[in-house]
Amino acid sequence: DEMFFVDLPDRKTRKDLFCIHIAKRELDVMAFDCAGLADLAVDFSGAEIEQAVISALYSSNSRREKISYDHIAAEIKATKPLAVVKREDITSLRDWAAGRTVPA
């Protein structure tokens, strides 16, 4: 038996997650710069990425605007991800996992 450690998503995975969550809402993925969003969302978890898209939808709808990259970017900038808020805990977990677990 082995223990696996799943860290926060890397840039490519964040980009893919943005594309997935944008497409899931039946929006045109090609209208969004998913790579740019991924660059803004360093340290975001998958759930935080999804919430940024959802919050941007609510925000744009309340303004009667079509959702855009700028709406999602604003939500990212307004969010303090858990990896930042709980940085010490995340660092401690990573240190513990190093050498004890298999990276996933």
C-alpha positions, 0 to 999 in steps of 0.5 A, a space after each residue: 500500500 502507498 499513500 498519495 499526496 495531491 497538491 494544489 493544481 499546477 498552471 496547466 491543470 488550473 487552465 484545464 479547470 477553468 475551461 471545464 467550469 466555463 464549458 459546464 456553464 454552456 459558455 464559449 470557452 474560446 471567448 475566455 483566456 483560460 491560460 490567463 485566468 490560470 496565471 491569475 489563480 496561483 494557489 487556487 484549489 479546484 473548488 476555488 476555481 469553480 467558485 470564481 466562475 460561479 461568482 463571476 456569473 452572479 456578478 455579471 448577471 446582476 449587472 445585466 452584462 454578458 460574462 467575460 474574462 474580466 468578470 472572472 479575473 475580478 473574482 480571482 483578485 477578490 479572493 484569498 485562497 485557502 493556500 494563502 490564508 492557511 499558508 503555514 498549514 499547507 507548507 507543513 503538510 507539504 513538508 510532512 508529505 515529502 518522502 512519506 507519500 507518492 506525488 499524485 
